Amino acid sequence: MVKEKEITIYDIASKLNISIATVSRALKDDPVVNKKTRKKVFQAAEEMSYRSNYFAKNLRSQKTNTIGVIVGTLTSNFQASVISGIENVANKYGYNLIISQSSEQYAKEVEGAKALFNGRVDGLLVSLAFDTKNLDHFESFFKKDIPLVFFDRTILHAKTISILINNVEAAYNATNHLIEQGCKRIIHITAPSNQNVYTDRLRGYRQALEEHKIAFNKNNVIIGNLGFSDGAEAAKQILKMNPMPDGIFVANDNCAVGCMLALKKASIKIPEDIAFVGFNNDPVSEVIEPNLTTINYPGYEMGEVAANNLINHLNGTSNIETTNTIILRSEFIIRESSKKIKQNKF
């Protein structure tokens, strides 16, 4: 199959019998070219399936107006809301997005970073994979002074901004609430502690236990990948425990719901037998019965803040190296899944 010839501004100029310079200016919507001529050029360009040569322009300007985004998974409601926030800001300032998914694997994150660097992105927004332990694969960005902003899962670095919530405080509030509901044997289901998010949530869990003089037991921490099926697998472990826990704090809602459903199938009553708290305030938290107590994690706002900070740096209105960490506010939402103590009705 013979590849069709790429249409150029020379072809448009020939069709309309006008100069190449006029076509070039018209396609840039330059008011030097009268409105009627501009309209004819745009119409001809569309009819002829003309594509602007952005690559050539980028080589001249050293700017692509493209931002790279690396996330663990695109199926996460939280990450999807972050990307929506990023896209809203990027579109407003005329930037396009190239999104790379690491599938929560360091090796794929490395590949994605390399591809985005070679694609000449102007800046990079990253939520690190579960197993990422260092930032070596971003050194090429640092050397070229290509700005990086980390969100959610972060590693502190002098040339980056980290945008997150106070995960220690949020986890403390979740665990403290379970204790206030009378729970004394509280399980924490989480991910490997390579990332700040899960290290901090574990720390908040431990702080609440210690404050109430409840001994920390490492066997009460179940580590997995926090998927729906991982919640069901955690339920199998929990059902074998003797004594059974009376409270469970899970580091995300999807996993919490998987665990809740598996336990309910085994005739465990929630919250009467086991009270539950999740994390993220995903839509599924209000679908599961009983509705899941959770922490509202402002994903859309996080995306907007991340994109604004990156673009402000690119536009020269701020400097990433003067601000290392931005903490966003989270909200603890109490629903029926954790209410062991019923309120008296008068």
ChimeraX attribute file (.defattr): number of C-alpha atoms within 10 A of each C-alpha:
attribute: neighborCount
match mode: 1-to-1
recipient: residues
	/A:1	3
	/A:2	4
	/A:3	5
	/A:4	6
	/A:5	6
	/A:6	10
	/A:7	14
	/A:8	16
	/A:9	21
	/A:10	14
	/A:11	17
	/A:12	22
	/A:13	19
	/A:14	12
	/A:15	12
	/A:16	13
	/A:17	9
	/A:18	14
	/A:19	13
	/A:20	16
	/A:21	13
	/A:22	19
	/A:23	26
	/A:24	18
	/A:25	15
	/A:26	21
	/A:27	17
	/A:28	12
	/A:29	16
	/A:30	14
	/A:31	10
	/A:32	10
	/A:33	18
	/A:34	12
	/A:35	13
	/A:36	8
	/A:37	15
	/A:38	22
	/A:39	15
	/A:40	15
	/A:41	25
	/A:42	18
	/A:43	12
	/A:44	17
	/A:45	21
	/A:46	11
	/A:47	9
	/A:48	15
	/A:49	12
	/A:50	16
	/A:51	12
	/A:52	13
	/A:53	10
	/A:54	11
	/A:55	11
	/A:56	10
	/A:57	12
	/A:58	13
	/A:59	11
	/A:60	10
	/A:61	9
	/A:62	11
	/A:63	13
	/A:64	19
	/A:65	19
	/A:66	19
	/A:67	23
	/A:68	23
	/A:69	25
	/A:70	24
	/A:71	26
	/A:72	22
	/A:73	18
	/A:74	17
	/A:75	10
	/A:76	14
	/A:77	17
	/A:78	21
	/A:79	20
	/A:80	17
	/A:81	20
	/A:82	24
	/A:83	24
	/A:84	18
	/A:85	21
	/A:86	25
	/A:87	20
	/A:88	15
	/A:89	18
	/A:90	21
	/A:91	11
	/A:92	8
	/A:93	14
	/A:94	9
	/A:95	16
	/A:96	15
	/A:97	17
	/A:98	13
	/A:99	18
	/A:100	21
	/A:101	18
	/A:102	23
	/A:103	17
	/A:104	18
	/A:105	16
	/A:106	19
	/A:107	14
	/A:108	16
	/A:109	25
	/A:110	16
	/A:111	14
	/A:112	21
	/A:113	22
	/A:114	16
	/A:115	14
	/A:116	22
	/A:117	19
	/A:118	9
	/A:119	13
	/A:120	20
	/A:121	22
	/A:122	23
	/A:123	24
	/A:124	27
	/A:125	25
	/A:126	23
	/A:127	24
	/A:128	27
	/A:129	24
	/A:130	21
	/A:131	16
	/A:132	18
	/A:133	13
	/A:134	11
	/A:135	13
	/A:136	9
	/A:137	16
	/A:138	16
	/A:139	11
	/A:140	13
	/A:141	21
	/A:142	15
	/A:143	8
	/A:144	9
	/A:145	12
	/A:146	21
	/A:147	23
	/A:148	26
	/A:149	24
	/A:150	24
	/A:151	25
	/A:152	24
	/A:153	21
	/A:154	23
	/A:155	19
	/A:156	13
	/A:157	14
	/A:158	11
	/A:159	18
	/A:160	25
	/A:161	27
	/A:162	25
	/A:163	22
	/A:164	24
	/A:165	20
	/A:166	16
	/A:167	23
	/A:168	21
	/A:169	18
	/A:170	24
	/A:171	30
	/A:172	21
	/A:173	19
	/A:174	28
	/A:175	29
	/A:176	20
	/A:177	19
	/A:178	25
	/A:179	19
	/A:180	13
	/A:181	18
	/A:182	15
	/A:183	20
	/A:184	17
	/A:185	20
	/A:186	25
	/A:187	23
	/A:188	23
	/A:189	26
	/A:190	24
	/A:191	23
	/A:192	15
	/A:193	16
	/A:194	17
	/A:195	19
	/A:196	18
	/A:197	23
	/A:198	21
	/A:199	16
	/A:200	19
	/A:201	26
	/A:202	23
	/A:203	17
	/A:204	23
	/A:205	24
	/A:206	20
	/A:207	21
	/A:208	23
	/A:209	20
	/A:210	12
	/A:211	11
	/A:212	12
	/A:213	10
	/A:214	15
	/A:215	12
	/A:216	16
	/A:217	11
	/A:218	9
	/A:219	8
	/A:220	16
	/A:221	18
	/A:222	19
	/A:223	14
	/A:224	16
	/A:225	15
	/A:226	21
	/A:227	19
	/A:228	17
	/A:229	17
	/A:230	21
	/A:231	28
	/A:232	20
	/A:233	17
	/A:234	22
	/A:235	21
	/A:236	15
	/A:237	10
	/A:238	19
	/A:239	15
	/A:240	9
	/A:241	11
	/A:242	7
	/A:243	9
	/A:244	14
	/A:245	18
	/A:246	22
	/A:247	26
	/A:248	27
	/A:249	28
	/A:250	28
	/A:251	24
	/A:252	25
	/A:253	27
	/A:254	26
	/A:255	25
	/A:256	31
	/A:257	27
	/A:258	21
	/A:259	26
	/A:260	29
	/A:261	19
	/A:262	19
	/A:263	21
	/A:264	13
	/A:265	9
	/A:266	12
	/A:267	10
	/A:268	15
	/A:269	15
	/A:270	22
	/A:271	20
	/A:272	14
	/A:273	15
	/A:274	23
	/A:275	26
	/A:276	32
	/A:277	31
	/A:278	28
	/A:279	25
	/A:280	21
	/A:281	24
	/A:282	21
	/A:283	12
	/A:284	15
	/A:285	24
	/A:286	14
	/A:287	11
	/A:288	15
	/A:289	15
	/A:290	18
	/A:291	17
	/A:292	29
	/A:293	26
	/A:294	30
	/A:295	25
	/A:296	17
	/A:297	23
	/A:298	19
	/A:299	25
	/A:300	20
	/A:301	17
	/A:302	27
	/A:303	25
	/A:304	21
	/A:305	21
	/A:306	27
	/A:307	27
	/A:308	17
	/A:309	21
	/A:310	27
	/A:311	22
	/A:312	13
	/A:313	18
	/A:314	17
	/A:315	11
	/A:316	9
	/A:317	9
	/A:318	14
	/A:319	17
	/A:320	20
	/A:321	13
	/A:322	11
	/A:323	14
	/A:324	16
	/A:325	19
	/A:326	16
	/A:327	12
	/A:328	15
	/A:329	14
	/A:330	17
	/A:331	14
	/A:332	19
	/A:333	15
	/A:334	16
	/A:335	16
	/A:336	17
	/A:337	24
	/A:338	28
	/A:339	22
	/A:340	21
	/A:341	11
	/A:342	8
	/A:343	7
	/A:344	5
	/A:345	4
	/A:346	3
